[in-house]
Amino acid sequence: MQPIFHSIQCPFCGHPTDICVEATDEDQDYTEDCSNCCNPMHIRVHVDEMRHKVQIFVDADDEQYY
């Protein structure tokens, strides 16, 4: 697949940031620092092969899941 360019907002300061995602066959889960406030953003990439879509989820790295 070709790289996907997408604009996201930092969950801490709301600053818009452009990211480039290499959509592979597997889901991705990584952390990237905001270029404005330097806080870590948790980025998850999910490839839905049945619908031919790529979903990008962004949240604060310090959020807890129960």
N, CA, C and O of each residue as an XYZ file, in Angstrom:
264
protein
N       0.831     -1.189      0.000
C       0.000      0.000      0.000
C       0.873      1.250      0.000
O       2.025      1.228      0.435
N       0.306      2.312     -0.488
C       1.015      3.583     -0.498
C       0.857      4.274      0.845
O      -0.104      4.016      1.569
N       1.788      5.147      1.178
C       1.658      5.883      2.443
C       0.413      6.762      2.442
O      -0.008      7.282      1.409
N      -0.158      6.909      3.624
C      -1.364      7.713      3.807
C      -0.989      8.950      4.624
O      -0.414      8.833      5.707
N      -1.312     10.117      4.108
C      -1.072     11.365      4.824
C      -2.391     11.815      5.430
O      -3.412     11.887      4.745
N      -2.356     12.122      6.746
C      -3.586     12.487      7.442
C      -3.267     13.571      8.466
O      -2.191     13.561      9.065
N      -4.181     14.494      8.666
C      -4.026     15.541      9.665
C      -4.776     15.131     10.928
O      -5.952     14.772     10.867
N      -4.096     15.184     12.073
C      -4.706     14.835     13.362
C      -4.559     16.025     14.302
O      -3.806     16.958     14.025
N      -5.291     15.983     15.425
C      -5.172     17.020     16.445
C      -4.600     16.400     17.710
O      -4.969     15.290     18.093
N      -3.708     17.120     18.346
C      -3.125     16.662     19.604
C      -4.226     16.611     20.662
O      -4.972     17.579     20.812
N      -4.345     15.493     21.407
C      -5.371     15.411     22.447
C      -5.079     16.297     23.658
O      -5.950     16.490     24.507
N      -3.871     16.833     23.743
C      -3.501     17.695     24.868
C      -3.738     19.174     24.557
O      -4.402     19.874     25.322
N      -3.190     19.649     23.426
C      -3.252     21.085     23.136
C      -4.121     21.426     21.926
O      -4.402     22.601     21.689
N      -4.553     20.423     21.158
C      -5.407     20.661     20.006
C      -4.677     21.115     18.761
O      -5.309     21.430     17.753
N      -3.359     21.155     18.813
C      -2.563     21.601     17.663
C      -2.676     20.587     16.522
O      -2.500     19.390     16.747
N      -2.968     21.049     15.297
C      -3.042     20.121     14.169
C      -1.645     19.653     13.752
O      -0.698     20.438     13.703
N      -1.543     18.364     13.455
C      -0.278     17.766     13.054
C      -0.527     16.837     11.878
O      -1.485     16.063     11.887
N       0.320     16.909     10.878
C       0.221     15.996      9.742
C       1.095     14.773     10.017
O       2.253     14.902     10.413
N       0.528     13.588      9.803
C       1.286     12.358      9.975
C       1.259     11.559      8.677
O       0.360     11.714      7.850
N       2.249     10.712      8.520
C       2.324      9.806      7.380
C       2.283      8.394      7.937
O       3.117      8.021      8.762
N       1.309      7.606      7.485
C       1.118      6.248      7.985
C       1.392      5.265      6.856
O       0.830      5.384      5.767
N       2.250      4.307      7.121
C       2.486      3.207      6.188
C       1.488      2.112      6.543
O       1.669      1.405      7.533
N       0.449      1.969      5.752
C      -0.585      0.973      6.032
C      -0.087     -0.395      5.576
O       0.049     -0.660      4.382
N       0.177     -1.244      6.544
C       0.613     -2.604      6.254
C      -0.553     -3.553      6.486
O      -1.671     -3.113      6.753
N      -0.302     -4.830      6.387
C      -1.356     -5.817      6.609
C      -1.706     -5.966      8.086
O      -2.759     -6.507      8.423
N      -0.841     -5.494      8.957
C      -1.062     -5.626     10.390
C      -1.408     -4.281     11.010
O      -1.048     -3.226     10.487
N      -2.116     -4.339     12.138
C      -2.427     -3.117     12.876
C      -1.144     -2.562     13.482
O      -0.197     -3.300     13.756
N      -1.133     -1.256     13.683
C       0.032     -0.598     14.263
C      -0.387      0.138     15.522
O      -1.519      0.609     15.636
N       0.531      0.231     16.456
C       0.290      0.895     17.729
C       1.609      1.564     18.132
O       2.584      0.879     18.442
N       1.638      2.904     18.126
C       2.889      3.582     18.462
C       2.602      4.929     19.110
O       1.464      5.398     19.140
N       3.667      5.539     19.628
C       3.584      6.833     20.299
C       4.423      7.836     19.526
O       5.539      7.539     19.101
N       3.864      9.036     19.348
C       4.571     10.108     18.657
C       4.371     11.386     19.463
O       3.262     11.670     19.914
N       5.429     12.146     19.645
C       5.342     13.391     20.415
C       4.734     14.509     19.572
O       5.002     14.620     18.376
N       3.910     15.334     20.218
C       3.324     16.500     19.563
C       4.436     17.509     19.284
O       5.278     17.762     20.146
N       4.440     18.081     18.088
C       5.473     19.056     17.724
C       5.281     20.394     18.426
O       6.194     21.220     18.435
N       4.096     20.622     19.020
C       3.813     21.886     19.683
C       4.061     21.814     21.193
O       4.790     22.639     21.742
N       3.454     20.826     21.865
C       3.543     20.755     23.329
C       4.452     19.627     23.824
O       4.719     19.530     25.021
N       4.925     18.780     22.916
C       5.855     17.677     23.219
C       5.251     16.564     24.071
O       5.989     15.705     24.553
N       3.944     16.550     24.270
C       3.310     15.452     24.995
C       3.149     14.252     24.064
O       2.995     14.419     22.854
N       3.186     13.030     24.632
C       3.085     11.830     23.794
C       1.647     11.555     23.359
O       0.732     11.520     24.181
N       1.465     11.361     22.049
C       0.164     10.995     21.496
C       0.194      9.502     21.169
O       1.132      9.019     20.534
N      -0.820      8.785     21.597
C      -0.947      7.363     21.302
C      -1.695      7.231     19.980
O      -2.837      7.676     19.870
N      -1.068      6.627     18.980
C      -1.661      6.492     17.653
C      -1.835      5.011     17.332
O      -0.888      4.230     17.416
N      -3.060      4.639     16.965
C      -3.350      3.259     16.548
C      -3.855      3.292     15.114
O      -4.669      4.142     14.753
N      -3.369      2.368     14.303
C      -3.779      2.265     12.912
C      -4.383      0.881     12.706
O      -3.743     -0.134     12.982
N      -5.621      0.851     12.219
C      -6.318     -0.412     11.977
C      -6.652     -0.503     10.491
O      -7.254      0.407      9.919
N      -6.251     -1.616      9.875
C      -6.533     -1.846      8.462
C      -7.732     -2.784      8.368
O      -7.669     -3.929      8.815
N      -8.812     -2.298      7.790
C     -10.019     -3.097      7.579
C     -10.003     -3.579      6.127
O     -10.412     -2.859      5.216
N      -9.528     -4.798      5.933
C      -9.372     -5.325      4.580
C     -10.703     -5.582      3.881
O     -10.797     -5.462      2.660
N     -11.721     -5.930      4.641
C     -13.023     -6.216      4.033
C     -13.634     -4.973      3.406
O     -14.247     -5.046      2.340
N     -13.468     -3.836      4.063
C     -14.062     -2.585      3.573
C     -13.042     -1.711      2.842
O     -13.379     -0.630      2.358
N     -11.808     -2.177      2.766
C     -10.731     -1.439      2.108
C     -10.562     -0.050      2.709
O     -10.471      0.948      1.994
N     -10.522     -0.007      4.052
C     -10.374      1.260      4.774
C      -9.239      1.158      5.776
O      -8.892      0.071      6.237
N      -8.673      2.293      6.099
C      -7.679      2.407      7.159
C      -8.236      3.372      8.191
O      -8.617      4.494      7.857
N      -8.285      2.938      9.450
C      -8.789      3.786     10.532
C      -7.614      4.226     11.394
O      -6.739      3.426     11.721
N      -7.602      5.506     11.761
C      -6.553      6.060     12.610
C      -7.203      6.595     13.877
O      -8.117      7.418     13.822
N      -6.716      6.113     15.025
C      -7.231      6.537     16.327
C      -6.114      7.269     17.065
O      -4.978      6.798     17.101
N      -6.437      8.420     17.653
C      -5.452      9.213     18.395
C      -6.025      9.508     19.772
O      -7.161      9.964     19.901
N      -5.225      9.241     20.804
C      -5.638      9.593     22.166
C      -4.395      9.945     22.974
O      -3.265      9.784     22.515
N      -4.636     10.426     24.186
C      -3.535     10.781     25.075
C      -2.865      9.497     25.550
O      -3.540      8.510     25.839
N      -1.571      9.512     25.627
C      -0.815      8.317     26.018
C      -1.097      7.922     27.472
O      -0.869      6.773     27.849
N      -1.580      8.843     28.278
C      -1.804      8.556     29.688
C      -3.210      8.062     30.008
O      -3.535      7.861     31.179
N      -4.050      7.861     28.994
C      -5.418      7.387     29.242
C      -5.388      5.911     29.611
O      -4.604      5.136     29.064
N      -6.245      5.537     30.538
C      -6.309      4.159     31.002
C      -7.524      3.468     30.418
O      -8.585      4.078     30.284
N      -7.379      2.219     30.074
C      -8.472      1.423     29.543
C      -8.830      0.348     30.559
O      -7.944     -0.309     31.105
N     -10.127      0.161     30.818
C     -10.575     -0.846     31.765
C     -11.497     -1.820     31.073
O     -11.990     -2.756     31.701
